[in-house]
Amino acid sequence: MDISKEVSHLYEMASAYLNGQRSLEDFEDWFVPRIEVFLSLPNHSAYHLAVLASLGLAEMNIGHRSEDEYRSLLHELVYQPVLTIDDSPFSITVASSDESSGGPIELEELTPSSSGTLVEVAPS
């Protein structure tokens, strides 16, 4: 299983739901069987999205959250930039998605140059 494709698909499916291209049922049917995959990535933004999205679904299913409140929660998680710092002291990844198109996630990685200052590495 290609984890990066699954993570990308998670954000695409959530965006499609938020943009009205997929129903809640479609999103839930796709998401629930994959929760375990995302929960296996504790240092990844997909982990935090999966935890809060699954909690939101559970709260909605027992009547503690409306679908509008769930959409608002997902919107904050999907469209807010996420900063992830991995185990190395100087590698930072910033992820965000294009709200207007629900487009793919754009990544920027900042790494130290030989002089120790951060330089931007654009995705290919």
N, C-alpha and C positions, 0 to 999 in steps of 0.2 A: 504494500500500500504506500503510495506517495503522499507523505504527510503534508508537504507544502501545497499539493493540489487540493487535499481535503480542507486545509485551512482556508485557502483561497475560495473554495466552493462554499464554505460556511458563511463567509462575508457576502458572497454573491447571492446566496439563498436568503439571507437575512435582509439584504438590500431589496431583493425582488419582492419579498413580503411587505416591506415598508413602503415600496413604490406601487403596491397594488397589483403587481404582476403575478404573485402567488398568493394563495389563500393561507390563513393560519394553519388549516389542516394540512396543506401541502408542506409548509415549513416544518410543522411538528412531525409529520410522517418521515421526512428526510432527516431531520435533526436527531430525534430521540435514539434511533439505532446507532448513531455515531458519537453520542455523548462520551462514551468511554475512551474513544480515540483522543478527543480534545482534552479530557481530564488527565491523560497520560503526559501532557505537556505543561507541567506546573509553572515554568518560567516563560510561557508564551502568551501573547495577548488572546489567542484562541481559548486558552484555559479559562481566563476571566470572563470572556464572552459566554462560553459554555456553562460555567457555573451560574452566572446571573440569569442567562436565558432559560436554563432549566428550572431554576428557582422561580422565576417569573411565570413559567408555564404551570408549575405546581400551584403557585398562589392563585393563578387565574382559574385553574380547574377546581379549586375548592371555594371559589368565590371571594377571595381576599384581594383580588386585583382585577380591574376591568381590562378588556382588550385594548382600549385606548391608553390605559396606563402601561400595559405591556409594550405597546408600540413606542411609547415615549421612552421607556427603559431601553429597548433595543436601539432606538434612534441614537441615544446617548452613547451606547456601547459601540455601535457600528461607525458612526460618523465623527466621533471625537478622535483626534490623533492619539496614538498610543506610544509610549516610550518604553522600550525594552532594553535593559542592560544585561548582557550575558555575563558568563563567568569571568571573562577576561576584563581587566580594569579599564580598557579604553575602547571597547567596541559598543557602539550605541546604534540601535535601529529605530527609526521613526516610521510608523505606518499610519496611513490615512486613506480614506476612500472618497470618491467624488460623489457627493450627495445628490447633485442634480441629475446625474445619469445612472447612479447606482453602479458606476463603473468599477473597474478592477482596483485593487489596492495598489497604491504607489509606495515604494519603499525607498528610503534614503539611508545609507549607512555612513556613519562617521567613524573614522579610524585615525589613529595617531600617525603623523608623518615621521620621518626619521628625526626631525627636530623636536618631536614631542607635541607639536600643535595638532589640533584636529583638522582633518581635511575631508571634504565631502567626496564620496564615491557615488556617482550616479548609476542607477540600474541600467543594464543593457537592454 
